[in-house]
């Protein structure tokens, strides 16, 4: 843990992320009494403090509603500093607005090309002393650029003062993967290669690139969601139990697991591109960028030797849903049902849009014959009050708790996994919008039942 922040500086306060996520999170933190420090917003637009406060109100009205009591706490704390990040005078003004704070938290909600400019500006103006920094995604474009970014940050900040956002780690159902595994004694004995045949993680989006062609065409599915969000989910499913209650030990175990992930080869990956992608504004005419990826990840530990983790993400698929399916091994002999009847035992963790955990099992079908049916026991929980990822993560960063942030080691290890398949791959297979990706995606999965496609009625996959 690093020390609690006594001021929050929002670089990029006029931007899209601040409007959609950060102001709503600040309102929730203010309501919870967790935001008792000045909040200084910095951007180029010629705004006043009053305009920043009006903008905050607009953001809240558009994202979940204004809570007048919470906004009355938040608004007086908001200050605006106008200036270009290339201009040293901007940082002198930030320093003046921050006095007498000793431990500011600088949140870089800005284009990644400006991360170094802002950090160096802060250092030159003396605003980095005793400070910590939140870095938005994407953290690098490949292994080399992530290493360079880590090296730059480490020149000025200790690792404990660097908070790299992966908002997936702030999601309740994602945290629950870890909780469920280690808070229930029946899980641990079967959570290994003796009992688990394979694991599938699917992040399906029914929508396309929504006007973000220029951004997406430089990134693609593997960089956008696999390297970060889905490998983090795999790490939570596969890591060992933290040895103590302290937040650092959970992060240490996650780091260890990342190091055991085997780098992908071209044979492990099938890429796809939805038909019509190249006609989207901002996308290059002959673009070979993937909007879909299906891959087989192996984890080289005693626990997981030989157990494939199948990961799949794509745009313009039939549904929007993120789901984990853990397939248990079949019984050694089929004594009741016909051979290969039913689809086996499995756990299913729905992470979005709804949240549930289910156990699929076979039970005897009513009637004289000793044959079975698949049934699914679903535990569903809905809580309108649950914390949003940004509320959780900003709150943790203000407290100095980095356990739900990506470490330099894990980020570099995750890039090491995907780096070999970021370039020099065969062209992506074209798939029709509304389908489960290119035909070849089926060949990634060796299991008899193939991919388990999420359905939106909560029914059997
Ligand atoms: P925007 O382009 O909407 O906002 C950029 C912000 O940076 C604006 O406030 C802009 O100020 C400011 N800015 C840019 N250049 C300068 C400069 N030279 N000097 C001063 N201010 C500058 O970006 P987003 O909000 O969309 O994204 C911010 C970060 O968050 C990025 O790293 C992005 O990858 C990440 N992110 C965004 C998500 C989203 O949904 N938007 C989702 C996940 C991550 P002004 O306009 O006043 O000039």
Boltz pocket constraint, residues with backbone or C-beta under 6 A from the ligand:
constraints:
  - pocket:
      binder: B
      contacts: [[A, 11], [A, 12], [A, 13], [A, 14], [A, 15], [A, 16], [A, 17], [A, 18], [A, 20], [A, 42], [A, 43], [A, 44], [A, 45], [A, 83], [A, 84], [A, 85], [A, 86], [A, 108], [A, 109], [A, 110], [A, 111], [A, 112], [A, 114], [A, 136], [A, 137], [A, 138]]
      max_distance: 6.0
